[in-house]
């Protein structure tokens, strides 16, 4: 069963909405993957910065 069985019969507005939803879903997945890989580094940088400020007092 195709994902979009009636693509040729859809209106232009419905096709545009479908494409927008697909692009948004891909963008969300990429952002989630990027955040997942960068989050530990961001936390490490924040901890080092906090320790640096604390020791400089």
N, C-alpha and C positions, 0 to 999 in steps of 0.2 A: 504494500500500500504506500503510495507516494506521500511525501510530507506535505506537498501542496498540490492536491489532485486536480484542482480547477483553476490553475494559474491563468490559463488563456481566457477564462470566463470572468475573472475578477476585474473589478473596475480599477481605473488608474489610481484612485485614492486608496483602495484596499492594497494594491501592490506597493504603493509608496509607504503605507503604514507597516506592511510586512517587512519591507527592506529596512525601515528605520528601527524596528524592533530587533531585527537580526544584527544590525550594526551595533546597537546598544548592548545586546547580549555579549557580543564578541569583545566590546570595549570593557564591559564589566569583568569578564573572565580574565582579560589581560591585566587589568588594574589589580584584581585580586592576586594574580600570580606575582606581579611586581611587588605589591605590598608584602606578600608572604616572604619574598626573598630579601627585601630591604628592611623589614621590621627589626630583626635582630641587630643589624648594623646601626640603625637609628637609636635603638635602646642603648647599645654600647657607647655610642657617641654621647648621648645624654648623660649616662652615668659617669663617663670620663670627664665631661665638662663640669658636672656637679661636684665631683671630687676635686677638680682643679680649683674651682671657685671656693670650695670649703677649705682647702689647704692654703689658699692665698690670703685668708683673713688674718 
